[in-house]
Amino acid sequence: MNGWQIKVLYYGKIQLPKSALSPGLDVGLIIDAPYLGFLLQSGSRNILVDTGPQKQGTTNKGWGGYPADIEEKPLEKALCGYAVTPGEIDTVLFTHLHRSHSGNLQALAKVQFVFQKDEWLSLLDPLPLISSAEEYDPSYVDVLKSMNCVKVEGDLDLEDGIRIIKTPGHTPGSQSILVQTPKGDRIIVGDHWPFFFNIFPHRELRDLYDNRHSITPPPTTVGGYIPSNLVCDCGDYIASSQKIRALMGNSSDCLLTARA
């Protein structure tokens, strides 16, 4: 195998303050953050990483009640841009099961879904902080129970050139996906680092429209990783950050985040 091709899928966007993703920094700076998924292709194989948020009628709110703009039939529309239909997807890998990453399930009834067992347990009985944020949609429980789900525990070589890496912190069962491509390894980290400034806090911010913003570096006492406002376990978050960083080596080109 020569490696997998990775295609970026756009499902919509949410408008929110940067300080929600880097607490206490650049308060007042409002950014549009995309909802992204990824299509992995090799030969006739089509594997999906995250299915995006599901449009809820006329509701126009996302995480934290911030304004959101989600496409009509976002999964179908995003795949159509690459001439792929939901029926041609055979496997879905979820970085985690928050509603912004695991909607649109009905379009994928015959697909195999792969996620961490700990993430399933979190969906069934979320921590109070996560529950109050309404990040998990309890209606997904019965939907997933009726589908072909594989609940893994820890790291796993899934396919030739695809490795699942458990990276808890944002949620108890978050996982990253390491993909071998012709240009080298790529690591899809979901919301562990929503933006590049969560791992490279001294860079400028490039927003959804490719505008550049100077941002405030964090205090050195914070360390090298900037968590968002929604991290369920800081110890796990740091350990997972170090794990991903070790896999990255000296390259930042290998990193694919959930928002940019």
C-alpha atoms as an extended CHARMM CRD file, in Angstrom:
* protein
*
       260  EXT
         1         1  MET       CA              0.0000000000        0.0000000000        0.0000000000  PROA      1               0.0000000000
         2         2  ASN       CA              1.2540000000        3.4700000000       -0.9040000000  PROA      2               0.0000000000
         3         3  GLY       CA             -0.6200000000        5.1070000000        1.9370000000  PROA      3               0.0000000000
         4         4  TRP       CA             -3.9400000000        6.7940000000        2.4930000000  PROA      4               0.0000000000
         5         5  GLN       CA             -5.2220000000       10.0330000000        1.0440000000  PROA      5               0.0000000000
         6         6  ILE       CA             -6.8710000000       12.3720000000        3.5810000000  PROA      6               0.0000000000
         7         7  LYS       CA             -9.6780000000       14.6680000000        2.4580000000  PROA      7               0.0000000000
         8         8  VAL       CA            -11.0520000000       17.3930000000        4.7420000000  PROA      8               0.0000000000
         9         9  LEU       CA            -14.8390000000       17.4890000000        5.2070000000  PROA      9               0.0000000000
        10        10  TYR       CA            -16.5930000000       20.7350000000        6.1330000000  PROA      10              0.0000000000
        11        11  TYR       CA            -19.8660000000       20.3510000000        8.0560000000  PROA      11              0.0000000000
        12        12  GLY       CA            -20.5010000000       23.9330000000        9.1670000000  PROA      12              0.0000000000
        13        13  LYS       CA            -19.1710000000       26.4540000000       11.6620000000  PROA      13              0.0000000000
        14        14  ILE       CA            -19.6410000000       27.9320000000       15.1160000000  PROA      14              0.0000000000
        15        15  GLN       CA            -18.8880000000       31.4920000000       16.2190000000  PROA      15              0.0000000000
        16        16  LEU       CA            -17.2890000000       31.6810000000       19.6430000000  PROA      16              0.0000000000
        17        17  PRO       CA            -14.7430000000       33.6230000000       21.6930000000  PROA      17              0.0000000000
        18        18  LYS       CA            -11.1630000000       32.4120000000       21.4080000000  PROA      18              0.0000000000
        19        19  SER       CA            -10.9970000000       32.4770000000       25.2090000000  PROA      19              0.0000000000
        20        20  ALA       CA            -13.3590000000       29.4600000000       25.2290000000  PROA      20              0.0000000000
        21        21  LEU       CA            -10.5410000000       27.4920000000       23.5970000000  PROA      21              0.0000000000
        22        22  SER       CA             -7.6430000000       29.1450000000       25.4540000000  PROA      22              0.0000000000
        23        23  PRO       CA             -9.0570000000       30.2580000000       28.8220000000  PROA      23              0.0000000000
        24        24  GLY       CA             -8.1490000000       33.7790000000       29.9240000000  PROA      24              0.0000000000
        25        25  LEU       CA             -6.2980000000       34.6530000000       26.7120000000  PROA      25              0.0000000000
        26        26  ASP       CA             -7.4550000000       37.1590000000       24.0760000000  PROA      26              0.0000000000
        27        27  VAL       CA            -10.7990000000       37.8010000000       25.7470000000  PROA      27              0.0000000000
        28        28  GLY       CA            -13.0710000000       39.5900000000       23.2830000000  PROA      28              0.0000000000
        29        29  LEU       CA            -11.5970000000       38.0420000000       20.1350000000  PROA      29              0.0000000000
        30        30  ILE       CA            -14.4720000000       36.2980000000       18.3220000000  PROA      30              0.0000000000
        31        31  ILE       CA            -13.6580000000       33.6620000000       15.7180000000  PROA      31              0.0000000000
        32        32  ASP       CA            -15.5770000000       31.3950000000       13.3560000000  PROA      32              0.0000000000
        33        33  ALA       CA            -14.4880000000       27.8140000000       13.9710000000  PROA      33              0.0000000000
        34        34  PRO       CA            -15.3350000000       25.0850000000       11.4400000000  PROA      34              0.0000000000
        35        35  TYR       CA            -16.8340000000       21.6930000000       12.1960000000  PROA      35              0.0000000000
        36        36  LEU       CA            -14.5410000000       19.2490000000       10.3810000000  PROA      36              0.0000000000
        37        37  GLY       CA            -14.3450000000       15.5660000000        9.6020000000  PROA      37              0.0000000000
        38        38  PHE       CA            -11.8840000000       13.5940000000        7.4950000000  PROA      38              0.0000000000
        39        39  LEU       CA            -12.2790000000       11.0960000000        4.6620000000  PROA      39              0.0000000000
        40        40  LEU       CA             -9.5220000000        8.4680000000        4.3950000000  PROA      40              0.0000000000
        41        41  GLN       CA             -9.2280000000        6.8430000000        0.9740000000  PROA      41              0.0000000000
        42        42  SER       CA             -7.0860000000        4.0300000000       -0.3670000000  PROA      42              0.0000000000
        43        43  GLY       CA             -8.1030000000        2.1750000000       -3.5000000000  PROA      43              0.0000000000
        44        44  SER       CA            -11.8050000000        1.3960000000       -3.1180000000  PROA      44              0.0000000000
        45        45  ARG       CA            -11.7390000000        1.9340000000        0.6470000000  PROA      45              0.0000000000
        46        46  ASN       CA            -13.5090000000        4.9050000000        2.2400000000  PROA      46              0.0000000000
        47        47  ILE       CA            -13.0940000000        5.4260000000        5.9900000000  PROA      47              0.0000000000
        48        48  LEU       CA            -14.6360000000        8.3750000000        7.7860000000  PROA      48              0.0000000000
        49        49  VAL       CA            -13.2470000000       10.1150000000       10.8650000000  PROA      49              0.0000000000
        50        50  ASP       CA            -16.1110000000       11.8860000000       12.6980000000  PROA      50              0.0000000000
        51        51  THR       CA            -19.5440000000       12.4570000000       11.2120000000  PROA      51              0.0000000000
        52        52  GLY       CA            -20.0160000000       16.0630000000       12.3360000000  PROA      52              0.0000000000
        53        53  PRO       CA            -22.9410000000       17.8120000000       14.0110000000  PROA      53              0.0000000000
        54        54  GLN       CA            -26.5210000000       17.1870000000       13.0030000000  PROA      54              0.0000000000
        55        55  LYS       CA            -28.6630000000       20.1150000000       11.9890000000  PROA      55              0.0000000000
        56        56  GLN       CA            -31.4900000000       20.4940000000       14.5180000000  PROA      56              0.0000000000
        57        57  GLY       CA            -34.3690000000       22.0660000000       12.5900000000  PROA      57              0.0000000000
        58        58  THR       CA            -34.1880000000       25.8510000000       12.8520000000  PROA      58              0.0000000000
        59        59  THR       CA            -32.0550000000       25.7920000000       15.9940000000  PROA      59              0.0000000000
        60        60  ASN       CA            -28.9370000000       27.8710000000       15.4510000000  PROA      60              0.0000000000
        61        61  LYS       CA            -26.9190000000       27.1240000000       18.5820000000  PROA      61              0.0000000000
        62        62  GLY       CA            -23.8070000000       25.0630000000       19.1770000000  PROA      62              0.0000000000
        63        63  TRP       CA            -21.6230000000       24.2440000000       22.1600000000  PROA      63              0.0000000000
        64        64  GLY       CA            -22.0620000000       26.7530000000       24.9850000000  PROA      64              0.0000000000
        65        65  GLY       CA            -25.0610000000       28.2830000000       23.2270000000  PROA      65              0.0000000000
        66        66  TYR       CA            -22.8270000000       30.1000000000       20.7480000000  PROA      66              0.0000000000
        67        67  PRO       CA            -24.2240000000       30.8090000000       17.2520000000  PROA      67              0.0000000000
        68        68  ALA       CA            -23.7470000000       27.8940000000       14.8530000000  PROA      68              0.0000000000
        69        69  ASP       CA            -24.3190000000       27.4760000000       11.1530000000  PROA      69              0.0000000000
        70        70  ILE       CA            -24.6290000000       23.8040000000       10.2230000000  PROA      70              0.0000000000
        71        71  GLU       CA            -25.1480000000       22.6710000000        6.6450000000  PROA      71              0.0000000000
        72        72  GLU       CA            -28.3740000000       20.9550000000        5.5620000000  PROA      72              0.0000000000
        73        73  LYS       CA            -27.5530000000       17.2280000000        5.3830000000  PROA      73              0.0000000000
        74        74  PRO       CA            -23.9560000000       18.1330000000        6.3060000000  PROA      74              0.0000000000
        75        75  LEU       CA            -22.4820000000       14.6550000000        5.8900000000  PROA      75              0.0000000000
        76        76  GLU       CA            -23.9970000000       14.0110000000        2.4760000000  PROA      76              0.0000000000
        77        77  LYS       CA            -23.0240000000       17.4740000000        1.2370000000  PROA      77              0.0000000000
        78        78  ALA       CA            -19.4330000000       17.1920000000        2.4800000000  PROA      78              0.0000000000
        79        79  LEU       CA            -18.9460000000       13.7490000000        0.9150000000  PROA      79              0.0000000000
        80        80  CYS       CA            -20.5430000000       14.8710000000       -2.3490000000  PROA      80              0.0000000000
        81        81  GLY       CA            -17.6460000000       17.2680000000       -2.8380000000  PROA      81              0.0000000000
        82        82  TYR       CA            -15.4390000000       14.1960000000       -3.3250000000  PROA      82              0.0000000000
        83        83  ALA       CA            -18.0090000000       12.2250000000       -5.3560000000  PROA      83              0.0000000000
        84        84  VAL       CA            -18.6160000000        9.8180000000       -2.4360000000  PROA      84              0.0000000000
        85        85  THR       CA            -21.9810000000        8.7860000000       -0.9980000000  PROA      85              0.0000000000
        86        86  PRO       CA            -22.6550000000        7.6020000000        2.5900000000  PROA      86              0.0000000000
        87        87  GLY       CA            -23.3040000000        4.1390000000        1.1420000000  PROA      87              0.0000000000
        88        88  GLU       CA            -19.6700000000        3.9540000000        0.0130000000  PROA      88              0.0000000000
        89        89  ILE       CA            -18.3420000000        4.4420000000        3.5540000000  PROA      89              0.0000000000
        90        90  ASP       CA            -17.5060000000        1.1260000000        5.2560000000  PROA      90              0.0000000000
        91        91  THR       CA            -15.9990000000        2.2810000000        8.5710000000  PROA      91              0.0000000000
        92        92  VAL       CA            -16.3670000000        5.3110000000       10.8320000000  PROA      92              0.0000000000
        93        93  LEU       CA            -13.7510000000        6.1570000000       13.4560000000  PROA      93              0.0000000000
        94        94  PHE       CA            -14.9720000000        8.5590000000       16.1400000000  PROA      94              0.0000000000
        95        95  THR       CA            -12.3930000000       10.7130000000       17.9120000000  PROA      95              0.0000000000
        96        96  HSD       CA            -15.0940000000       10.9540000000       20.6020000000  PROA      96              0.0000000000
        97        97  LEU       CA            -18.8790000000       10.8560000000       20.8620000000  PROA      97              0.0000000000
        98        98  HSD       CA            -19.7540000000       14.4870000000       21.5290000000  PROA      98              0.0000000000
        99        99  ARG       CA            -22.7390000000       15.5500000000       19.4460000000  PROA      99              0.0000000000
       100       100  SER       CA            -20.5720000000       17.8380000000       17.2850000000  PROA      100             0.0000000000
       101       101  HSD       CA            -18.5550000000       14.8180000000       16.1260000000  PROA      101             0.0000000000
       102       102  SER       CA            -21.0720000000       11.9630000000       16.0020000000  PROA      102             0.0000000000
       103       103  GLY       CA            -24.2870000000       13.2200000000       14.3750000000  PROA      103             0.0000000000
       104       104  ASN       CA            -25.9160000000       12.1330000000       11.1180000000  PROA      104             0.0000000000
       105       105  LEU       CA            -25.8430000000        8.4720000000       12.1010000000  PROA      105             0.0000000000
       106       106  GLN       CA            -28.9860000000        7.4780000000       10.2290000000  PROA      106             0.0000000000
       107       107  ALA       CA            -27.2250000000        8.0700000000        6.9000000000  PROA      107             0.0000000000
       108       108  LEU       CA            -24.6760000000        5.3840000000        7.8200000000  PROA      108             0.0000000000
       109       109  ALA       CA            -26.8640000000        2.5030000000        8.9680000000  PROA      109             0.0000000000
       110       110  LYS       CA            -24.7020000000       -0.2470000000        7.3860000000  PROA      110             0.0000000000
       111       111  VAL       CA            -21.3460000000        1.1050000000        8.5340000000  PROA      111             0.0000000000
       112       112  GLN       CA            -19.0100000000       -0.2640000000       11.2070000000  PROA      112             0.0000000000
       113       113  PHE       CA            -18.4830000000        2.3160000000       13.9720000000  PROA      113             0.0000000000
       114       114  VAL       CA            -15.2740000000        2.2120000000       16.0130000000  PROA      114             0.0000000000
       115       115  PHE       CA            -14.7740000000        4.0820000000       19.2940000000  PROA      115             0.0000000000
       116       116  GLN       CA            -13.2820000000        3.5420000000       22.7220000000  PROA      116             0.0000000000
       117       117  LYS       CA            -15.2050000000        1.5310000000       25.3100000000  PROA      117             0.0000000000
       118       118  ASP       CA            -14.5800000000        4.3210000000       27.8290000000  PROA      118             0.0000000000
       119       119  GLU       CA            -16.2560000000        6.7730000000       25.4520000000  PROA      119             0.0000000000
       120       120  TRP       CA            -19.3200000000        4.5610000000       25.2660000000  PROA      120             0.0000000000
       121       121  LEU       CA            -19.4720000000        4.4850000000       29.0640000000  PROA      121             0.0000000000
       122       122  SER       CA            -19.2130000000        8.2860000000       29.0940000000  PROA      122             0.0000000000
       123       123  LEU       CA            -22.1260000000        8.5440000000       26.6720000000  PROA      123             0.0000000000
       124       124  LEU       CA            -24.1770000000        6.2680000000       28.9370000000  PROA      124             0.0000000000
       125       125  ASP       CA            -23.2730000000        8.1240000000       32.1380000000  PROA      125             0.0000000000
       126       126  PRO       CA            -21.3990000000       11.3930000000       31.4970000000  PROA      126             0.0000000000
       127       127  LEU       CA            -19.4950000000       13.2320000000       34.2020000000  PROA      127             0.0000000000
       128       128  PRO       CA            -21.4980000000       16.1130000000       35.7440000000  PROA      128             0.0000000000
       129       129  LEU       CA            -19.3530000000       18.7760000000       34.0290000000  PROA      129             0.0000000000
       130       130  ILE       CA            -19.8480000000       17.1460000000       30.6480000000  PROA      130             0.0000000000
       131       131  SER       CA            -23.5100000000       16.4700000000       31.3010000000  PROA      131             0.0000000000
       132       132  SER       CA            -24.1910000000       20.1020000000       32.1850000000  PROA      132             0.0000000000
       133       133  ALA       CA            -22.5650000000       21.1980000000       28.9180000000  PROA      133             0.0000000000
       134       134  GLU       CA            -24.9220000000       18.8350000000       27.0280000000  PROA      134             0.0000000000
       135       135  GLU       CA            -22.0870000000       17.6670000000       24.8240000000  PROA      135             0.0000000000
       136       136  TYR       CA            -23.3850000000       14.1000000000       24.6990000000  PROA      136             0.0000000000
       137       137  ASP       CA            -26.7490000000       13.4560000000       23.0730000000  PROA      137             0.0000000000
       138       138  PRO       CA            -28.5310000000       10.6600000000       24.9950000000  PROA      138             0.0000000000
       139       139  SER       CA            -30.6640000000        9.8720000000       21.9420000000  PROA      139             0.0000000000
       140       140  TYR       CA            -27.5330000000        8.4740000000       20.2680000000  PROA      140             0.0000000000
       141       141  VAL       CA            -27.4500000000        5.5650000000       22.7470000000  PROA      141             0.0000000000
       142       142  ASP       CA            -30.3640000000        3.6410000000       21.2300000000  PROA      142             0.0000000000
       143       143  VAL       CA            -29.2680000000        4.5400000000       17.6930000000  PROA      143             0.0000000000
       144       144  LEU       CA            -25.7760000000        3.1390000000       18.2440000000  PROA      144             0.0000000000
       145       145  LYS       CA            -27.1490000000        0.0480000000       20.0150000000  PROA      145             0.0000000000
       146       146  SER       CA            -28.9660000000       -0.8210000000       16.7900000000  PROA      146             0.0000000000
       147       147  MET       CA            -25.8210000000       -0.4600000000       14.6770000000  PROA      147             0.0000000000
       148       148  ASN       CA            -22.5750000000       -2.3540000000       14.1450000000  PROA      148             0.0000000000
       149       149  CYS       CA            -20.3050000000       -0.8920000000       16.8240000000  PROA      149             0.0000000000
       150       150  VAL       CA            -16.8180000000       -2.0030000000       17.8270000000  PROA      150             0.0000000000
       151       151  LYS       CA            -15.7670000000       -0.7600000000       21.2580000000  PROA      151             0.0000000000
       152       152  VAL       CA            -11.9850000000       -0.9110000000       21.5580000000  PROA      152             0.0000000000
       153       153  GLU       CA             -9.7730000000       -0.5090000000       24.6010000000  PROA      153             0.0000000000
       154       154  GLY       CA             -6.5330000000        1.3920000000       24.1600000000  PROA      154             0.0000000000
       155       155  ASP       CA             -4.2790000000        1.5630000000       21.1150000000  PROA      155             0.0000000000
       156       156  LEU       CA             -4.9800000000       -0.6140000000       18.0950000000  PROA      156             0.0000000000
       157       157  ASP       CA             -3.6030000000       -1.1950000000       14.5890000000  PROA      157             0.0000000000
       158       158  LEU       CA             -6.9020000000       -1.0600000000       12.7210000000  PROA      158             0.0000000000
       159       159  GLU       CA             -5.8020000000       -1.2970000000        9.0890000000  PROA      159             0.0000000000
       160       160  ASP       CA             -2.5630000000       -1.3880000000        7.1580000000  PROA      160             0.0000000000
       161       161  GLY       CA             -1.5090000000        2.2270000000        7.6710000000  PROA      161             0.0000000000
       162       162  ILE       CA             -4.1350000000        3.2790000000       10.2470000000  PROA      162             0.0000000000
       163       163  ARG       CA             -3.5490000000        3.1710000000       13.9920000000  PROA      163             0.0000000000
       164       164  ILE       CA             -5.9690000000        4.1400000000       16.7460000000  PROA      164             0.0000000000
       165       165  ILE       CA             -4.2970000000        5.8560000000       19.6960000000  PROA      165             0.0000000000
       166       166  LYS       CA             -6.2240000000        6.3720000000       22.9250000000  PROA      166             0.0000000000
       167       167  THR       CA             -5.7630000000        9.9890000000       24.0640000000  PROA      167             0.0000000000
       168       168  PRO       CA             -8.1320000000       10.7350000000       26.9740000000  PROA      168             0.0000000000
       169       169  GLY       CA             -8.3910000000       14.1740000000       28.5040000000  PROA      169             0.0000000000
       170       170  HSD       CA            -10.9860000000       16.0830000000       26.5300000000  PROA      170             0.0000000000
       171       171  THR       CA            -13.2450000000       13.1040000000       27.2210000000  PROA      171             0.0000000000
       172       172  PRO       CA            -12.4920000000        9.8110000000       29.0240000000  PROA      172             0.0000000000
       173       173  GLY       CA            -12.4870000000        7.8680000000       25.7550000000  PROA      173             0.0000000000
       174       174  SER       CA            -11.0260000000       10.3180000000       23.2510000000  PROA      174             0.0000000000
       175       175  GLN       CA             -8.8270000000        8.7570000000       20.5830000000  PROA      175             0.0000000000
       176       176  SER       CA             -6.5190000000       10.0780000000       17.8920000000  PROA      176             0.0000000000
       177       177  ILE       CA             -6.0100000000        8.4810000000       14.4950000000  PROA      177             0.0000000000
       178       178  LEU       CA             -2.5280000000        8.0280000000       13.0160000000  PROA      178             0.0000000000
       179       179  VAL       CA             -2.6720000000        7.6670000000        9.2380000000  PROA      179             0.0000000000
       180       180  GLN       CA              0.1780000000        6.7650000000        6.9070000000  PROA      180             0.0000000000
       181       181  THR       CA              0.0640000000        8.8900000000        3.7370000000  PROA      181             0.0000000000
       182       182  PRO       CA              2.4270000000        9.2340000000        0.7610000000  PROA      182             0.0000000000
       183       183  LYS       CA              3.6960000000       12.4520000000        2.3940000000  PROA      183             0.0000000000
       184       184  GLY       CA              4.3100000000       10.8700000000        5.7880000000  PROA      184             0.0000000000
       185       185  ASP       CA              2.3120000000       10.1460000000        8.9090000000  PROA      185             0.0000000000
       186       186  ARG       CA             -0.6280000000       12.3740000000        9.8540000000  PROA      186             0.0000000000
       187       187  ILE       CA             -2.2890000000       12.4520000000       13.2770000000  PROA      187             0.0000000000
       188       188  ILE       CA             -5.9620000000       13.4250000000       13.5790000000  PROA      188             0.0000000000
       189       189  VAL       CA             -6.4500000000       14.6110000000       17.1690000000  PROA      189             0.0000000000
       190       190  GLY       CA            -10.1000000000       15.7000000000       17.2560000000  PROA      190             0.0000000000
       191       191  ASP       CA            -10.8440000000       18.1850000000       20.0250000000  PROA      191             0.0000000000
       192       192  HSD       CA             -7.7870000000       17.2670000000       22.0690000000  PROA      192             0.0000000000
       193       193  TRP       CA             -6.2200000000       20.3250000000       20.4130000000  PROA      193             0.0000000000
       194       194  PRO       CA             -9.0730000000       22.1170000000       18.6140000000  PROA      194             0.0000000000
       195       195  PHE       CA             -6.6990000000       24.7060000000       17.1090000000  PROA      195             0.0000000000
       196       196  PHE       CA             -2.9800000000       24.8180000000       16.4490000000  PROA      196             0.0000000000
       197       197  PHE       CA             -2.6240000000       27.4970000000       19.1500000000  PROA      197             0.0000000000
       198       198  ASN       CA             -3.5150000000       24.8200000000       21.7230000000  PROA      198             0.0000000000
       199       199  ILE       CA             -0.2080000000       23.1040000000       20.9550000000  PROA      199             0.0000000000
       200       200  PHE       CA              1.7770000000       25.9540000000       19.3640000000  PROA      200             0.0000000000
       201       201  PRO       CA              0.6310000000       28.8870000000       21.5410000000  PROA      201             0.0000000000
       202       202  HSD       CA              3.2150000000       31.3450000000       20.2040000000  PROA      202             0.0000000000
       203       203  ARG       CA              2.0140000000       31.1790000000       16.6040000000  PROA      203             0.0000000000
       204       204  GLU       CA             -0.4120000000       33.6360000000       15.0740000000  PROA      204             0.0000000000
       205       205  LEU       CA             -4.0000000000       32.5160000000       14.6120000000  PROA      205             0.0000000000
       206       206  ARG       CA             -5.2850000000       31.8760000000       11.0890000000  PROA      206             0.0000000000
       207       207  ASP       CA             -9.0710000000       31.8110000000       11.1060000000  PROA      207             0.0000000000
       208       208  LEU       CA            -11.6170000000       30.1000000000        8.8760000000  PROA      208             0.0000000000
       209       209  TYR       CA            -11.2120000000       32.8200000000        6.2370000000  PROA      209             0.0000000000
       210       210  ASP       CA             -7.3980000000       32.7080000000        6.3660000000  PROA      210             0.0000000000
       211       211  ASN       CA             -7.2580000000       36.0260000000        8.2420000000  PROA      211             0.0000000000
       212       212  ARG       CA             -4.2590000000       36.2910000000       10.5600000000  PROA      212             0.0000000000
       213       213  HSD       CA             -4.5710000000       37.4040000000       14.1830000000  PROA      213             0.0000000000
       214       214  SER       CA             -1.7920000000       38.1180000000       16.6440000000  PROA      214             0.0000000000
       215       215  ILE       CA             -2.5530000000       36.2260000000       19.8530000000  PROA      215             0.0000000000
       216       216  THR       CA             -1.3430000000       36.4240000000       23.4260000000  PROA      216             0.0000000000
       217       217  PRO       CA              1.2380000000       33.8290000000       24.5010000000  PROA      217             0.0000000000
       218       218  PRO       CA              0.3010000000       31.9960000000       27.7090000000  PROA      218             0.0000000000
       219       219  PRO       CA              2.3180000000       32.3250000000       30.9180000000  PROA      219             0.0000000000
       220       220  THR       CA              5.3180000000       29.9970000000       30.9330000000  PROA      220             0.0000000000
       221       221  THR       CA              3.9460000000       28.3920000000       34.1010000000  PROA      221             0.0000000000
       222       222  VAL       CA              1.1030000000       26.8770000000       32.0600000000  PROA      222             0.0000000000
       223       223  GLY       CA              3.4750000000       24.5740000000       30.2080000000  PROA      223             0.0000000000
       224       224  GLY       CA              3.4470000000       23.7160000000       26.5340000000  PROA      224             0.0000000000
       225       225  TYR       CA             -0.2010000000       22.7170000000       26.1470000000  PROA      225             0.0000000000
       226       226  ILE       CA             -3.2530000000       24.9910000000       26.2990000000  PROA      226             0.0000000000
       227       227  PRO       CA             -6.4710000000       23.0990000000       27.0890000000  PROA      227             0.0000000000
       228       228  SER       CA             -9.9040000000       24.3630000000       26.1100000000  PROA      228             0.0000000000
       229       229  ASN       CA            -12.6070000000       25.0360000000       28.6940000000  PROA      229             0.0000000000
       230       230  LEU       CA            -13.8720000000       21.4820000000       28.3220000000  PROA      230             0.0000000000
       231       231  VAL       CA            -11.3120000000       18.9760000000       29.6200000000  PROA      231             0.0000000000
       232       232  CYS       CA            -12.6160000000       16.1880000000       31.8260000000  PROA      232             0.0000000000
       233       233  ASP       CA             -9.2490000000       15.1910000000       33.3250000000  PROA      233             0.0000000000
       234       234  CYS       CA             -6.1880000000       17.4640000000       33.3010000000  PROA      234             0.0000000000
       235       235  GLY       CA             -3.7980000000       14.6450000000       34.2090000000  PROA      235             0.0000000000
       236       236  ASP       CA             -4.9970000000       12.5340000000       31.2970000000  PROA      236             0.0000000000
       237       237  TYR       CA             -4.8680000000       15.5970000000       29.0560000000  PROA      237             0.0000000000
       238       238  ILE       CA             -1.1870000000       16.2400000000       29.8050000000  PROA      238             0.0000000000
       239       239  ALA       CA             -0.2620000000       12.5530000000       29.4650000000  PROA      239             0.0000000000
       240       240  SER       CA             -2.0810000000       12.3200000000       26.1290000000  PROA      240             0.0000000000
       241       241  SER       CA             -0.4800000000       15.5630000000       24.9500000000  PROA      241             0.0000000000
       242       242  GLN       CA              2.9660000000       14.1430000000       25.6450000000  PROA      242             0.0000000000
       243       243  LYS       CA              2.0340000000       10.9160000000       23.8780000000  PROA      243             0.0000000000
       244       244  ILE       CA              0.9210000000       12.7570000000       20.7350000000  PROA      244             0.0000000000
       245       245  ARG       CA              3.9310000000       15.0640000000       20.8730000000  PROA      245             0.0000000000
       246       246  ALA       CA              6.2780000000       12.0640000000       20.9760000000  PROA      246             0.0000000000
       247       247  LEU       CA              4.5820000000       10.6370000000       17.8770000000  PROA      247             0.0000000000
       248       248  MET       CA              4.8930000000       14.0030000000       16.1130000000  PROA      248             0.0000000000
       249       249  GLY       CA              8.6520000000       14.1960000000       16.5020000000  PROA      249             0.0000000000
       250       250  ASN       CA              9.8870000000       17.5480000000       15.2390000000  PROA      250             0.0000000000
       251       251  SER       CA              7.1560000000       17.9450000000       12.6430000000  PROA      251             0.0000000000
       252       252  SER       CA              4.0770000000       20.1500000000       12.9740000000  PROA      252             0.0000000000
       253       253  ASP       CA              2.8850000000       19.3130000000        9.4580000000  PROA      253             0.0000000000
       254       254  CYS       CA              1.6640000000       15.9180000000       10.6290000000  PROA      254             0.0000000000
       255       255  LEU       CA             -1.0420000000       17.3640000000       12.8860000000  PROA      255             0.0000000000
       256       256  LEU       CA             -4.7180000000       17.6180000000       11.8670000000  PROA      256             0.0000000000
       257       257  THR       CA             -6.9470000000       19.3530000000       14.4240000000  PROA      257             0.0000000000
       258       258  ALA       CA            -10.7430000000       19.4810000000       14.6670000000  PROA      258             0.0000000000
       259       259  ARG       CA            -11.1770000000       23.1890000000       13.9350000000  PROA      259             0.0000000000
       260       260  ALA       CA             -8.3400000000       24.3740000000       11.7230000000  PROA      260             0.0000000000
